[in-house]
Amino acid sequence: MSQAGSVIGLAVRELWISFRLLGLLVLGVGAGAGVALFPASVADTLERLALGLAVAVAAAAAVAAWSVAAERTSGRAGWLVGRSVGRGTLVAAWFLAVTAVAVAGIAIAAGLGWLALAAYPTRPDPVTYLALVAGVSAWAAAAIAAGILAGTLLPRLAAAVVAAGLAASIGLLGWLTGIDPATTVPLPGISLALLAGAADHPVIVGPAVRGAGVALAAAAALLIVARAALERADL
Amino acid sequence: MSDPPGAASLLVRALAGLARARGRMRLAGLADPSADGWGRRVAYLGPEPGIRSWMTPREALLVAGDLLGLSHAEAARRTDRALAWVGIEDDAAHRTLRRGGTALAQRTGLAAALIGDPEVLLLDDPLRAVDAAERTRMLRLPGRRRTLVLASRRPTAEAGLADHVALIRGGRIALFAPVADLAAAGHELSMAGIVALADGQGRDPEPPPVAVAGAVGPR
């Protein structure tokens, strides 16, 4: 197995044994179950699904921040660096591990949400729904990257709080900027707002895709900064 | 050894690439921890081993071997040898470090440091939970010549390990001398004796011919 693969495997096992992986999956499943088990109008269903996904994304950012800060301060990252694992590899491994789990949770939630909307002819069409879910997943990746950056700079609790707060506030900012696709600013979290308002406004795929692109670009930039921060950190 | 305490530890960690520092260094012919082959030629062991507590010693060593690019068969062979050297028996080797306690974790840390058969071993006050005599035995590594750089706050406990002693004071090397010089000057291997020898020299010594990596050892 490649060195990167080994480090990703260690990260996933660490998440599993510490129950953080289970927690992230439960939040994702919970967001979907919350709409599937309690039927409501299309508008309410989409809004509750978006809210549940927002909580799951904020939690994923907090988990990423806590995990990286714990690795850094406990000596575990230093142990890996002593075995010729690059600090950039550490950043990438934790990003991929947490993002994979978060996206799996989002996918499960989206599937349950689609089932909840099955009975309504006014639900969004499948392509639009998939684009919105992909946008939310890209936003999750950006939030997790921000969490990893926080984890390279701050102690565990502070990093988790900052990461969750940042994810929640930018998601809320996307909500507050309005959900009219004609005027929507392509913020990273805009897909959450578009999902919440999809029943009341004609949604087109474009804004969701643009928002996803911005989110992925933000994730890449944040990971580069996180790697630079970890290069300067004492392990 | 250092005055105030902590400077030697910081130096060893900087040599290992775990603490940021300015300047240049060269260990085992390599200038940077990111250089190819560093992990096999230089190993670090601190007061905390940094191994995940849910791992067993055997698993930790196999992972260490995998990360260093060893084949599975070679990693398994070196794992058996390293576990035997640090005195971890078969049943303990399959027990998680969380259940095995601090001494098991520290022994595993040393075994993991040895898995790459390093030329240079950077030791920052390691194995304190292990009996002193057993600790000395484990650190008298067999086989080829190696360089041990040992940061210690209790030099008396390092008797029998070091050929040379260095004192860091005010960010500079205030003393670098063979251990035999301590006895010749009527001092014991203790912090007080080392400081007395450094003060008795009256001036800063000539810098050692190699970087501080040569300060203790080779054996």
Contacts between the chains, C-beta under 8 A, distances in Angstrom:
chain1	res1	chain2	res2	distance
A	1	B	66	6.6
A	3	B	66	8.0
A	3	B	67	5.7
A	3	B	69	7.6
A	6	B	63	6.7
A	6	B	66	5.4
A	6	B	67	5.9
A	7	B	67	7.8
A	10	B	52	7.3
A	10	B	63	7.2
A	13	B	54	7.6
A	14	B	52	6.6
A	17	B	54	4.9
A	74	B	48	7.8
A	74	B	50	6.9
A	75	B	46	6.7
A	75	B	48	4.9
A	75	B	49	7.4
A	75	B	50	3.2
A	76	B	50	5.2
A	76	B	51	7.5
A	76	B	52	6.2
A	77	B	50	7.9
A	78	B	18	4.9
A	78	B	44	7.7
A	78	B	46	7.5
A	78	B	50	5.3
A	79	B	49	7.1
A	79	B	50	3.5
A	79	B	51	6.0
A	79	B	112	7.6
A	80	B	67	7.0
A	81	B	17	6.5
A	81	B	18	6.6
A	81	B	33	6.9
A	82	B	16	6.5
A	82	B	17	7.9
A	82	B	18	7.4
A	82	B	39	6.7
A	82	B	43	6.7
A	82	B	44	4.9
A	82	B	50	8.0
A	82	B	113	7.8
A	83	B	39	4.9
A	83	B	64	5.7
A	83	B	67	4.0
A	83	B	68	5.8
A	83	B	116	7.9
A	84	B	33	7.8
A	84	B	37	7.9
A	84	B	38	5.6
A	84	B	39	3.3
A	84	B	40	7.7
A	84	B	67	6.8
A	84	B	68	6.5
A	85	B	67	6.0
A	86	B	34	6.4
A	232	B	20	5.9
A	233	B	20	7.8
A	234	B	13	7.4
A	234	B	18	6.5
A	234	B	19	4.8
A	234	B	20	6.3
A	235	B	18	4.7
A	235	B	19	7.9
